[in-house]
Amino acid sequence: MADRSRFFDDLAGIAGGALSALAGLREEVEGMVRSGVDEALARFDLVRRADLDAVEELARAAREGEAAATARLASIEVRLAALEIRLSRDEAGTADPPG
């Protein structure tokens, strides 16, 4: 009976060792696959999703900044036109009398 118990203990130990070896092998294979995928991405000049998202965010911010700058420029042009009209009136001597 003791022989049988020892046999099962030995068998459990071998099975545990085999599972540990398989787990290590799995990690190694995952690392190799990950490395291969990274090399393929580099070779095909592809970008990662996180990088694409970052560039899209930069482009969105640039578009918003451009829209704000365009609006500000339009406002400045209106003010400049008003100042030019006032200046041309002043130079022509047709300034509005004070008060």
Backbone as XML, in Angstrom:
<?xml version="1.0"?>
<chain id="A" units="angstrom">
  <residue number="1" name="MET">
    <atom name="N" x="0.813" y="-1.176" z="0.000"/>
    <atom name="CA" x="0.000" y="0.000" z="0.000"/>
    <atom name="C" x="0.871" y="1.260" z="0.000"/>
  </residue>
  <residue number="2" name="ALA">
    <atom name="N" x="1.971" y="1.202" z="0.761"/>
    <atom name="CA" x="2.892" y="2.325" z="0.813"/>
    <atom name="C" x="3.539" y="2.537" z="-0.540"/>
  </residue>
  <residue number="3" name="ASP">
    <atom name="N" x="3.790" y="1.396" z="-1.258"/>
    <atom name="CA" x="4.373" y="1.518" z="-2.591"/>
    <atom name="C" x="3.416" y="2.248" z="-3.538"/>
  </residue>
  <residue number="4" name="ARG">
    <atom name="N" x="2.155" y="1.913" z="-3.381"/>
    <atom name="CA" x="1.152" y="2.545" z="-4.218"/>
    <atom name="C" x="1.057" y="4.048" z="-3.930"/>
  </residue>
  <residue number="5" name="SER">
    <atom name="N" x="1.075" y="4.406" z="-2.680"/>
    <atom name="CA" x="0.997" y="5.801" z="-2.280"/>
    <atom name="C" x="2.219" y="6.560" z="-2.804"/>
  </residue>
  <residue number="6" name="ARG">
    <atom name="N" x="3.374" y="5.943" z="-2.677"/>
    <atom name="CA" x="4.595" y="6.576" z="-3.160"/>
    <atom name="C" x="4.543" y="6.722" z="-4.676"/>
  </residue>
  <residue number="7" name="PHE">
    <atom name="N" x="4.022" y="5.716" z="-5.370"/>
    <atom name="CA" x="3.892" y="5.754" z="-6.817"/>
    <atom name="C" x="3.044" y="6.957" z="-7.232"/>
  </residue>
  <residue number="8" name="PHE">
    <atom name="N" x="1.900" y="7.152" z="-6.557"/>
    <atom name="CA" x="1.033" y="8.278" z="-6.892"/>
    <atom name="C" x="1.681" y="9.609" z="-6.535"/>
  </residue>
  <residue number="9" name="ASP">
    <atom name="N" x="2.421" y="9.651" z="-5.454"/>
    <atom name="CA" x="3.149" y="10.865" z="-5.093"/>
    <atom name="C" x="4.177" y="11.203" z="-6.164"/>
  </residue>
  <residue number="10" name="ASP">
    <atom name="N" x="4.914" y="10.173" z="-6.607"/>
    <atom name="CA" x="5.900" y="10.385" z="-7.669"/>
    <atom name="C" x="5.218" y="10.837" z="-8.960"/>
  </residue>
  <residue number="11" name="LEU">
    <atom name="N" x="4.098" y="10.199" z="-9.278"/>
    <atom name="CA" x="3.356" y="10.554" z="-10.481"/>
    <atom name="C" x="2.842" y="11.996" z="-10.392"/>
  </residue>
  <residue number="12" name="ALA">
    <atom name="N" x="2.364" y="12.413" z="-9.231"/>
    <atom name="CA" x="1.891" y="13.787" z="-9.027"/>
    <atom name="C" x="3.047" y="14.773" z="-9.162"/>
  </residue>
  <residue number="13" name="GLY">
    <atom name="N" x="4.206" y="14.383" z="-8.636"/>
    <atom name="CA" x="5.378" y="15.249" z="-8.755"/>
    <atom name="C" x="5.799" y="15.413" z="-10.199"/>
  </residue>
  <residue number="14" name="ILE">
    <atom name="N" x="5.782" y="14.325" z="-10.958"/>
    <atom name="CA" x="6.149" y="14.390" z="-12.382"/>
    <atom name="C" x="5.133" y="15.252" z="-13.141"/>
  </residue>
  <residue number="15" name="ALA">
    <atom name="N" x="3.854" y="15.053" z="-12.845"/>
    <atom name="CA" x="2.815" y="15.835" z="-13.513"/>
    <atom name="C" x="2.964" y="17.322" z="-13.177"/>
  </residue>
  <residue number="16" name="GLY">
    <atom name="N" x="3.256" y="17.626" z="-11.921"/>
    <atom name="CA" x="3.451" y="19.020" z="-11.517"/>
    <atom name="C" x="4.644" y="19.639" z="-12.219"/>
  </residue>
  <residue number="17" name="GLY">
    <atom name="N" x="5.726" y="18.868" z="-12.313"/>
    <atom name="CA" x="6.915" y="19.354" z="-13.023"/>
    <atom name="C" x="6.627" y="19.581" z="-14.502"/>
  </residue>
  <residue number="18" name="ALA">
    <atom name="N" x="5.859" y="18.671" z="-15.094"/>
    <atom name="CA" x="5.513" y="18.813" z="-16.511"/>
    <atom name="C" x="4.652" y="20.063" z="-16.724"/>
  </residue>
  <residue number="19" name="LEU">
    <atom name="N" x="3.713" y="20.309" z="-15.809"/>
    <atom name="CA" x="2.872" y="21.502" z="-15.939"/>
    <atom name="C" x="3.700" y="22.779" z="-15.795"/>
  </residue>
  <residue number="20" name="SER">
    <atom name="N" x="4.664" y="22.758" z="-14.883"/>
    <atom name="CA" x="5.543" y="23.918" z="-14.713"/>
    <atom name="C" x="6.367" y="24.151" z="-15.974"/>
  </residue>
  <residue number="21" name="ALA">
    <atom name="N" x="6.871" y="23.057" z="-16.547"/>
    <atom name="CA" x="7.652" y="23.174" z="-17.784"/>
    <atom name="C" x="6.789" y="23.707" z="-18.918"/>
  </residue>
  <residue number="22" name="LEU">
    <atom name="N" x="5.551" y="23.242" z="-18.996"/>
    <atom name="CA" x="4.646" y="23.719" z="-20.045"/>
    <atom name="C" x="4.318" y="25.200" z="-19.851"/>
  </residue>
  <residue number="23" name="ALA">
    <atom name="N" x="4.151" y="25.613" z="-18.602"/>
    <atom name="CA" x="3.872" y="27.022" z="-18.333"/>
    <atom name="C" x="5.055" y="27.882" z="-18.763"/>
  </residue>
  <residue number="24" name="GLY">
    <atom name="N" x="6.248" y="27.438" z="-18.459"/>
    <atom name="CA" x="7.447" y="28.164" z="-18.882"/>
    <atom name="C" x="7.565" y="28.206" z="-20.395"/>
  </residue>
  <residue number="25" name="LEU">
    <atom name="N" x="7.266" y="27.079" z="-21.027"/>
    <atom name="CA" x="7.309" y="27.004" z="-22.491"/>
    <atom name="C" x="6.275" y="27.955" z="-23.091"/>
  </residue>
  <residue number="26" name="ARG">
    <atom name="N" x="5.098" y="27.997" z="-22.488"/>
    <atom name="CA" x="4.038" y="28.892" z="-22.968"/>
    <atom name="C" x="4.493" y="30.347" z="-22.925"/>
  </residue>
  <residue number="27" name="GLU">
    <atom name="N" x="5.116" y="30.745" z="-21.807"/>
    <atom name="CA" x="5.603" y="32.115" z="-21.677"/>
    <atom name="C" x="6.674" y="32.417" z="-22.719"/>
  </residue>
  <residue number="28" name="GLU">
    <atom name="N" x="7.537" y="31.450" z="-22.958"/>
    <atom name="CA" x="8.595" y="31.641" z="-23.944"/>
    <atom name="C" x="8.008" y="31.776" z="-25.353"/>
  </residue>
  <residue number="29" name="VAL">
    <atom name="N" x="7.034" y="30.940" z="-25.668"/>
    <atom name="CA" x="6.391" y="31.014" z="-26.987"/>
    <atom name="C" x="5.660" y="32.343" z="-27.143"/>
  </residue>
  <residue number="30" name="GLU">
    <atom name="N" x="4.966" y="32.783" z="-26.103"/>
    <atom name="CA" x="4.278" y="34.078" z="-26.162"/>
    <atom name="C" x="5.269" y="35.204" z="-26.412"/>
  </residue>
  <residue number="31" name="GLY">
    <atom name="N" x="6.407" y="35.153" z="-25.741"/>
    <atom name="CA" x="7.446" y="36.167" z="-25.947"/>
    <atom name="C" x="7.975" y="36.146" z="-27.368"/>
  </residue>
  <residue number="32" name="MET">
    <atom name="N" x="8.170" y="34.960" z="-27.908"/>
    <atom name="CA" x="8.660" y="34.844" z="-29.286"/>
    <atom name="C" x="7.622" y="35.372" z="-30.277"/>
  </residue>
  <residue number="33" name="VAL">
    <atom name="N" x="6.359" y="35.038" z="-30.050"/>
    <atom name="CA" x="5.295" y="35.514" z="-30.942"/>
    <atom name="C" x="5.193" y="37.033" z="-30.859"/>
  </residue>
  <residue number="34" name="ARG">
    <atom name="N" x="5.238" y="37.562" z="-29.652"/>
    <atom name="CA" x="5.169" y="39.012" z="-29.463"/>
    <atom name="C" x="6.332" y="39.696" z="-30.183"/>
  </residue>
  <residue number="35" name="SER">
    <atom name="N" x="7.517" y="39.131" z="-30.061"/>
    <atom name="CA" x="8.689" y="39.679" z="-30.731"/>
    <atom name="C" x="8.525" y="39.613" z="-32.249"/>
  </residue>
  <residue number="36" name="GLY">
    <atom name="N" x="8.006" y="38.501" z="-32.731"/>
    <atom name="CA" x="7.780" y="38.360" z="-34.175"/>
    <atom name="C" x="6.766" y="39.361" z="-34.696"/>
  </residue>
  <residue number="37" name="VAL">
    <atom name="N" x="5.714" y="39.583" z="-33.941"/>
    <atom name="CA" x="4.695" y="40.552" z="-34.349"/>
    <atom name="C" x="5.298" y="41.957" z="-34.359"/>
  </residue>
  <residue number="38" name="ASP">
    <atom name="N" x="6.080" y="42.293" z="-33.347"/>
    <atom name="CA" x="6.723" y="43.608" z="-33.308"/>
    <atom name="C" x="7.638" y="43.802" z="-34.516"/>
  </residue>
  <residue number="39" name="GLU">
    <atom name="N" x="8.394" y="42.762" z="-34.874"/>
    <atom name="CA" x="9.267" y="42.847" z="-36.042"/>
    <atom name="C" x="8.451" y="43.017" z="-37.315"/>
  </residue>
  <residue number="40" name="ALA">
    <atom name="N" x="7.337" y="42.302" z="-37.426"/>
    <atom name="CA" x="6.479" y="42.412" z="-38.614"/>
    <atom name="C" x="5.896" y="43.817" z="-38.713"/>
  </residue>
  <residue number="41" name="LEU">
    <atom name="N" x="5.468" y="44.369" z="-37.598"/>
    <atom name="CA" x="4.932" y="45.726" z="-37.609"/>
    <atom name="C" x="5.998" y="46.723" z="-38.055"/>
  </residue>
  <residue number="42" name="ALA">
    <atom name="N" x="7.200" y="46.538" z="-37.571"/>
    <atom name="CA" x="8.287" y="47.432" z="-37.959"/>
    <atom name="C" x="8.591" y="47.281" z="-39.451"/>
  </residue>
  <residue number="43" name="ARG">
    <atom name="N" x="8.560" y="46.063" z="-39.948"/>
    <atom name="CA" x="8.864" y="45.799" z="-41.352"/>
    <atom name="C" x="7.799" y="46.388" z="-42.278"/>
  </residue>
  <residue number="44" name="PHE">
    <atom name="N" x="6.545" y="46.298" z="-41.888"/>
    <atom name="CA" x="5.460" y="46.786" z="-42.722"/>
    <atom name="C" x="5.161" y="48.265" z="-42.478"/>
  </residue>
  <residue number="45" name="ASP">
    <atom name="N" x="5.914" y="48.890" z="-41.589"/>
    <atom name="CA" x="5.759" y="50.305" z="-41.288"/>
    <atom name="C" x="4.340" y="50.611" z="-40.812"/>
  </residue>
  <residue number="46" name="LEU">
    <atom name="N" x="3.793" y="49.734" z="-39.986"/>
    <atom name="CA" x="2.475" y="49.924" z="-39.406"/>
    <atom name="C" x="2.604" y="50.663" z="-38.084"/>
  </residue>
  <residue number="47" name="VAL">
    <atom name="N" x="1.518" y="51.236" z="-37.635"/>
    <atom name="CA" x="1.538" y="51.939" z="-36.357"/>
    <atom name="C" x="0.627" y="51.225" z="-35.364"/>
  </residue>
  <residue number="48" name="ARG">
    <atom name="N" x="0.923" y="51.416" z="-34.119"/>
    <atom name="CA" x="0.087" y="50.839" z="-33.073"/>
    <atom name="C" x="-1.153" y="51.723" z="-32.886"/>
  </residue>
  <residue number="49" name="ARG">
    <atom name="N" x="-2.193" y="51.139" z="-32.370"/>
    <atom name="CA" x="-3.461" y="51.844" z="-32.171"/>
    <atom name="C" x="-3.281" y="53.044" z="-31.252"/>
  </residue>
  <residue number="50" name="ALA">
    <atom name="N" x="-2.498" y="52.877" z="-30.193"/>
    <atom name="CA" x="-2.274" y="53.977" z="-29.253"/>
    <atom name="C" x="-1.600" y="55.156" z="-29.951"/>
  </residue>
  <residue number="51" name="ASP">
    <atom name="N" x="-0.645" y="54.870" z="-30.839"/>
    <atom name="CA" x="0.028" y="55.934" z="-31.579"/>
    <atom name="C" x="-0.946" y="56.632" z="-32.520"/>
  </residue>
  <residue number="52" name="LEU">
    <atom name="N" x="-1.784" y="55.863" z="-33.193"/>
    <atom name="CA" x="-2.785" y="56.433" z="-34.095"/>
    <atom name="C" x="-3.762" y="57.314" z="-33.321"/>
  </residue>
  <residue number="53" name="ASP">
    <atom name="N" x="-4.202" y="56.838" z="-32.169"/>
    <atom name="CA" x="-5.123" y="57.623" z="-31.340"/>
    <atom name="C" x="-4.482" y="58.939" z="-30.911"/>
  </residue>
  <residue number="54" name="ALA">
    <atom name="N" x="-3.197" y="58.895" z="-30.570"/>
    <atom name="CA" x="-2.493" y="60.108" z="-30.151"/>
    <atom name="C" x="-2.405" y="61.105" z="-31.302"/>
  </residue>
  <residue number="55" name="VAL">
    <atom name="N" x="-2.117" y="60.624" z="-32.499"/>
    <atom name="CA" x="-2.031" y="61.509" z="-33.659"/>
    <atom name="C" x="-3.404" y="62.081" z="-33.996"/>
  </residue>
  <residue number="56" name="GLU">
    <atom name="N" x="-4.439" y="61.267" z="-33.888"/>
    <atom name="CA" x="-5.788" y="61.763" z="-34.136"/>
    <atom name="C" x="-6.151" y="62.860" z="-33.137"/>
  </residue>
  <residue number="57" name="GLU">
    <atom name="N" x="-5.762" y="62.700" z="-31.886"/>
    <atom name="CA" x="-6.029" y="63.715" z="-30.873"/>
    <atom name="C" x="-5.273" y="65.001" z="-31.191"/>
  </residue>
  <residue number="58" name="LEU">
    <atom name="N" x="-4.020" y="64.876" z="-31.634"/>
    <atom name="CA" x="-3.257" y="66.060" z="-32.024"/>
    <atom name="C" x="-3.915" y="66.763" z="-33.210"/>
  </residue>
  <residue number="59" name="ALA">
    <atom name="N" x="-4.389" y="65.984" z="-34.187"/>
    <atom name="CA" x="-5.045" y="66.570" z="-35.357"/>
    <atom name="C" x="-6.332" y="67.277" z="-34.952"/>
  </residue>
  <residue number="60" name="ARG">
    <atom name="N" x="-7.095" y="66.672" z="-34.042"/>
    <atom name="CA" x="-8.330" y="67.301" z="-33.574"/>
    <atom name="C" x="-8.023" y="68.629" z="-32.888"/>
  </residue>
  <residue number="61" name="ALA">
    <atom name="N" x="-7.012" y="68.629" z="-32.040"/>
    <atom name="CA" x="-6.630" y="69.856" z="-31.336"/>
    <atom name="C" x="-6.149" y="70.911" z="-32.328"/>
  </residue>
  <residue number="62" name="ALA">
    <atom name="N" x="-5.423" y="70.492" z="-33.353"/>
    <atom name="CA" x="-4.944" y="71.431" z="-34.367"/>
    <atom name="C" x="-6.121" y="72.030" z="-35.142"/>
  </residue>
  <residue number="63" name="ARG">
    <atom name="N" x="-7.110" y="71.198" z="-35.480"/>
    <atom name="CA" x="-8.289" y="71.715" z="-36.188"/>
    <atom name="C" x="-9.037" y="72.726" z="-35.330"/>
  </residue>
  <residue number="64" name="GLU">
    <atom name="N" x="-9.189" y="72.424" z="-34.041"/>
    <atom name="CA" x="-9.871" y="73.355" z="-33.141"/>
    <atom name="C" x="-9.082" y="74.662" z="-33.027"/>
  </residue>
  <residue number="65" name="GLY">
    <atom name="N" x="-7.771" y="74.551" z="-32.926"/>
    <atom name="CA" x="-6.924" y="75.748" z="-32.844"/>
    <atom name="C" x="-6.999" y="76.568" z="-34.122"/>
  </residue>
  <residue number="66" name="GLU">
    <atom name="N" x="-7.042" y="75.892" z="-35.258"/>
    <atom name="CA" x="-7.133" y="76.584" z="-36.543"/>
    <atom name="C" x="-8.472" y="77.299" z="-36.664"/>
  </residue>
  <residue number="67" name="ALA">
    <atom name="N" x="-9.547" y="76.668" z="-36.218"/>
    <atom name="CA" x="-10.866" y="77.291" z="-36.265"/>
    <atom name="C" x="-10.905" y="78.529" z="-35.361"/>
  </residue>
  <residue number="68" name="ALA">
    <atom name="N" x="-10.320" y="78.423" z="-34.181"/>
    <atom name="CA" x="-10.284" y="79.562" z="-33.258"/>
    <atom name="C" x="-9.435" y="80.689" z="-33.842"/>
  </residue>
  <residue number="69" name="ALA">
    <atom name="N" x="-8.310" y="80.356" z="-34.459"/>
    <atom name="CA" x="-7.441" y="81.373" z="-35.058"/>
    <atom name="C" x="-8.141" y="82.048" z="-36.237"/>
  </residue>
  <residue number="70" name="THR">
    <atom name="N" x="-8.877" y="81.270" z="-37.026"/>
    <atom name="CA" x="-9.613" y="81.839" z="-38.157"/>
    <atom name="C" x="-10.679" y="82.817" z="-37.668"/>
  </residue>
  <residue number="71" name="ALA">
    <atom name="N" x="-11.403" y="82.448" z="-36.624"/>
    <atom name="CA" x="-12.424" y="83.333" z="-36.064"/>
    <atom name="C" x="-11.790" y="84.605" z="-35.502"/>
  </residue>
  <residue number="72" name="ARG">
    <atom name="N" x="-10.671" y="84.441" z="-34.828"/>
    <atom name="CA" x="-9.988" y="85.610" z="-34.255"/>
    <atom name="C" x="-9.472" y="86.526" z="-35.363"/>
  </residue>
  <residue number="73" name="LEU">
    <atom name="N" x="-8.936" y="85.935" z="-36.428"/>
    <atom name="CA" x="-8.445" y="86.721" z="-37.555"/>
    <atom name="C" x="-9.590" y="87.490" z="-38.209"/>
  </residue>
  <residue number="74" name="ALA">
    <atom name="N" x="-10.748" y="86.857" z="-38.369"/>
    <atom name="CA" x="-11.907" y="87.540" z="-38.953"/>
    <atom name="C" x="-12.310" y="88.725" z="-38.084"/>
  </residue>
  <residue number="75" name="SER">
    <atom name="N" x="-12.304" y="88.560" z="-36.776"/>
    <atom name="CA" x="-12.638" y="89.646" z="-35.858"/>
    <atom name="C" x="-11.628" y="90.787" z="-35.979"/>
  </residue>
  <residue number="76" name="ILE">
    <atom name="N" x="-10.369" y="90.452" z="-36.056"/>
    <atom name="CA" x="-9.320" y="91.476" z="-36.181"/>
    <atom name="C" x="-9.459" y="92.210" z="-37.508"/>
  </residue>
  <residue number="77" name="GLU">
    <atom name="N" x="-9.791" y="91.501" z="-38.582"/>
    <atom name="CA" x="-9.972" y="92.140" z="-39.888"/>
    <atom name="C" x="-11.130" y="93.126" z="-39.859"/>
  </residue>
  <residue number="78" name="VAL">
    <atom name="N" x="-12.222" y="92.772" z="-39.161"/>
    <atom name="CA" x="-13.358" y="93.688" z="-39.043"/>
    <atom name="C" x="-12.934" y="94.937" z="-38.283"/>
  </residue>
  <residue number="79" name="ARG">
    <atom name="N" x="-12.204" y="94.748" z="-37.188"/>
    <atom name="CA" x="-11.735" y="95.896" z="-36.401"/>
    <atom name="C" x="-10.775" y="96.758" z="-37.208"/>
  </residue>
  <residue number="80" name="LEU">
    <atom name="N" x="-9.893" y="96.117" z="-37.982"/>
    <atom name="CA" x="-8.941" y="96.858" z="-38.812"/>
    <atom name="C" x="-9.678" y="97.663" z="-39.877"/>
  </residue>
  <residue number="81" name="ALA">
    <atom name="N" x="-10.681" y="97.072" z="-40.493"/>
    <atom name="CA" x="-11.453" y="97.794" z="-41.504"/>
    <atom name="C" x="-12.120" y="99.009" z="-40.887"/>
  </residue>
  <residue number="82" name="ALA">
    <atom name="N" x="-12.682" y="98.856" z="-39.683"/>
    <atom name="CA" x="-13.314" y="99.985" z="-39.001"/>
    <atom name="C" x="-12.289" y="101.069" z="-38.696"/>
  </residue>
  <residue number="83" name="LEU">
    <atom name="N" x="-11.099" y="100.694" z="-38.258"/>
    <atom name="CA" x="-10.048" y="101.678" z="-37.972"/>
    <atom name="C" x="-9.590" y="102.374" z="-39.245"/>
  </residue>
  <residue number="84" name="GLU">
    <atom name="N" x="-9.493" y="101.641" z="-40.345"/>
    <atom name="CA" x="-9.083" y="102.247" z="-41.616"/>
    <atom name="C" x="-10.115" y="103.261" z="-42.089"/>
  </residue>
  <residue number="85" name="ILE">
    <atom name="N" x="-11.400" y="102.939" z="-41.913"/>
    <atom name="CA" x="-12.455" y="103.881" z="-42.285"/>
    <atom name="C" x="-12.348" y="105.134" z="-41.434"/>
  </residue>
  <residue number="86" name="ARG">
    <atom name="N" x="-12.178" y="104.957" z="-40.134"/>
    <atom name="CA" x="-12.050" y="106.099" z="-39.237"/>
    <atom name="C" x="-10.823" y="106.938" z="-39.584"/>
  </residue>
  <residue number="87" name="LEU">
    <atom name="N" x="-9.706" y="106.264" z="-39.891"/>
    <atom name="CA" x="-8.475" y="106.973" z="-40.241"/>
    <atom name="C" x="-8.654" y="107.743" z="-41.542"/>
  </residue>
  <residue number="88" name="SER">
    <atom name="N" x="-9.297" y="107.138" z="-42.521"/>
    <atom name="CA" x="-9.489" y="107.846" z="-43.794"/>
    <atom name="C" x="-10.416" y="109.040" z="-43.605"/>
  </residue>
  <residue number="89" name="ARG">
    <atom name="N" x="-11.418" y="108.946" z="-42.724"/>
    <atom name="CA" x="-12.289" y="110.081" z="-42.422"/>
    <atom name="C" x="-11.501" y="111.182" z="-41.732"/>
  </residue>
  <residue number="90" name="ASP">
    <atom name="N" x="-10.643" y="110.787" z="-40.775"/>
    <atom name="CA" x="-9.823" y="111.770" z="-40.060"/>
    <atom name="C" x="-8.892" y="112.488" z="-41.031"/>
  </residue>
  <residue number="91" name="GLU">
    <atom name="N" x="-8.301" y="111.752" z="-41.947"/>
    <atom name="CA" x="-7.386" y="112.348" z="-42.909"/>
    <atom name="C" x="-8.141" y="113.240" z="-43.883"/>
  </residue>
  <residue number="92" name="ALA">
    <atom name="N" x="-9.365" y="112.917" z="-44.165"/>
    <atom name="CA" x="-10.156" y="113.716" z="-45.095"/>
    <atom name="C" x="-10.772" y="114.920" z="-44.399"/>
  </residue>
  <residue number="93" name="GLY">
    <atom name="N" x="-10.660" y="114.994" z="-43.103"/>
    <atom name="CA" x="-11.207" y="116.109" z="-42.348"/>
    <atom name="C" x="-12.702" y="115.981" z="-42.103"/>
  </residue>
  <residue number="94" name="THR">
    <atom name="N" x="-13.203" y="114.798" z="-42.218"/>
    <atom name="CA" x="-14.636" y="114.600" z="-42.022"/>
    <atom name="C" x="-14.904" y="113.857" z="-40.728"/>
  </residue>
  <residue number="95" name="ALA">
    <atom name="N" x="-14.073" y="114.099" z="-39.781"/>
    <atom name="CA" x="-14.243" y="113.415" z="-38.507"/>
    <atom name="C" x="-15.525" y="113.871" z="-37.849"/>
  </residue>
  <residue number="96" name="ASP">
    <atom name="N" x="-16.149" y="113.014" z="-37.142"/>
    <atom name="CA" x="-17.363" y="113.365" z="-36.415"/>
    <atom name="C" x="-16.995" y="114.386" z="-35.343"/>
  </residue>
  <residue number="97" name="PRO">
    <atom name="N" x="-17.813" y="115.428" z="-35.200"/>
    <atom name="CA" x="-17.509" y="116.406" z="-34.153"/>
    <atom name="C" x="-17.642" y="115.759" z="-32.785"/>
  </residue>
  <residue number="98" name="PRO">
    <atom name="N" x="-16.801" y="116.172" z="-31.829"/>
    <atom name="CA" x="-16.889" y="115.588" z="-30.497"/>
    <atom name="C" x="-18.233" y="115.890" z="-29.840"/>
  </residue>
  <residue number="99" name="GLY">
    <atom name="N" x="-18.691" y="114.952" z="-29.098"/>
    <atom name="CA" x="-19.727" y="115.018" z="-28.239"/>
    <atom name="C" x="-21.068" y="115.289" z="-28.332"/>
  </residue>
</chain>
